């Protein structure tokens, strides 16, 4: 059994110094579903898990947004897309073109059911237990949107004990720290 403490932690935007104090909960902005992240008001701003897209095509699709590519240890090639409606990460396979992961800890992004960063994890799950993983960051699988996982915020005031291959009890104090979908 692995013990992880959870609560409010910094977002990617806050870590990069680009945090916005504006929290968007209206109809506009980026939304995660089971297989993609899309802009709710601009349908062309979409990227799907498993998509094969070149660096140039991604930059054209998200024209007006900052698209930064990096190579790193956690993913062979990654891109960070940021703009006024939020920031999210795109992880690619070794080929640098196939999307293998979409992830965000930006408080301007929500899931298709309206769950936002900072909101109650148990409310989002609709349950007090979930299948969780204590990998690079603690994630718990959504029960309502198959394929979506919630990144759990870390804080010493709220403890989560992840049980390997067993349902994990989710305390009422647990908060959503981000959203993630990834391929097998």
N, C-alpha and C positions, 0 to 999 in steps of 0.2 A: 504494500500500500504506500502511495506517495502522498504527502501532505503539501498542499499548495495554499497560500493565503491569497484572498481575492478582495477586490474593492476598486476604488477609482485610481487609475493610472494614466500616464500621459499617452496621448494619441500620436500616431505618426506625424500628423500635422504639427502638433505641439513640439515634438522632438525636433522637427526640421525648422522650427521658428516661424511657421506659416499658419499657425492656429488662428481660427476666426472665432470671435465670441458670438457670432450669429449662429443660432441653431435653427435649421430649416426643418419645419415639420409640416409644411404645406404641400401642395400637389407637385411642385417642381423639385427636381434634384435627381440624384442617382439612387437606383433601387436594385437590390440583390434579389434574385429568385433562385431556383434550384440549379440553373445552368448558366446564368449570365448576370452581368450588371448592365443596366440600361438607364438612360435619362428618361424620366417620366414625361417630359414635355417635348423632347427632341428624339424621336424614334431612331434616327440614324446614329446616334451616340450609343452604341451597343457593342459589347464584346462577349463572346460565348466561350465557355470552357470547351476545349478541343478544337477551337477554330485555328485555322492555319493562316497567319497574317504576317506580312513583312513589316519591317521597321518603318518603311516609307508609307505603306498603306495605313498603319496605325496612326502615324503622325497626321496624315491627310484626314482620316476619319475624325480625329479629335483636334482639328484645326481650331485655334483659339485657346487651347489648353496647353499647359506645359507638359511635354512628354520626354522624360529622361530615362535613358537606358543605362543599365549597369550589368556587370558580370560579378558573381559572388559565390560564396561557399554554399549558401542555403538554396540557391537556384543558379543553374548555368547562365541564364540570361533573365533579367527582370526589367520591368518598366514601371515607372511611377507616373501616373497621370493626375494632374492637379489643375484646378480652376475654381471659379466662384461657386460651383455647386458641390465641391468636395474633392477628395483625394483618394485614390485607390492604387493598389499594386497589382501588376500582372506578372505572373511567373510563366516562363516558357520552358519547354523541353530542351534537350541538348541541341536540337536543330535551330533553336532561337526563333522559331516561327509558330510552333504549336502551343497554344495556351493550356497550361496545366493547373494553374491556380489563380484565383481572383480573391483579393483580401483588402479590407479597409478597417481602420480604427478611427476614421474621421467622423465627428459627431454630426455632420451634415448628411450622412448617408443612412438609409434605412432598408429594411427588407420588405418584401411584397405584402406582408401583413401589417406593416407600419411600425414594427419594433425598431427602436433607435438605440444608438450607443448611450449608455448610462441608464437605460431602463431596466426593470426587473427581469432577471433571467428566468425565474420561475413563472412569471406571467407570460413571457415569450414562449417558453416551453409548454405551458399549460399542464405542467407536472412538477412534482417535487423530486423526481429522479430522472436521470438521463444517462446516455452512453457518452462518456467523456474520455479525453485523451490528454495526457500530460506531456506532450511533445515539446517543441520549441516554445510554444505557449499553450496554456490549458484551453481546450476547446470542448464544447458539448454539442452533440448533434441535435438539430432541430427536429421536433416531433411532427411539426406541421408542414415544413418544406423539406422534403427528402433531398439530401445532397448539401444542404446549407448547414454550417456549423457556426455557433456563437463563440467568439473569443471571450474568455472570462477575464475581467479586470482583476488585478492583483492588489491586495491590501491586507495588512496584518489584522484588521478589525473583523474580517469575515473569512472563516476557514472552509476550504473545500478539500475533502479527502478523495482523490481519484482512485478508484478501484479498477485494476486491470481486468478487462473482459467481464465486468459486472456492472450493474446499474450503480450510478453514483448519486448519493443524496445531495440535493441542491439546497443550500440554506436560503431562507427568505431574503437575506441581505445581499446575495450574489447579484452582480450587475453585468450587463452586456458591455464588453470592452471593444468589440469589433465583430465583423462578419467575414465569413470565409467559405468559399467553395473550391474543391479541388478534385482532379481526376484520380483514378485508381493508380 
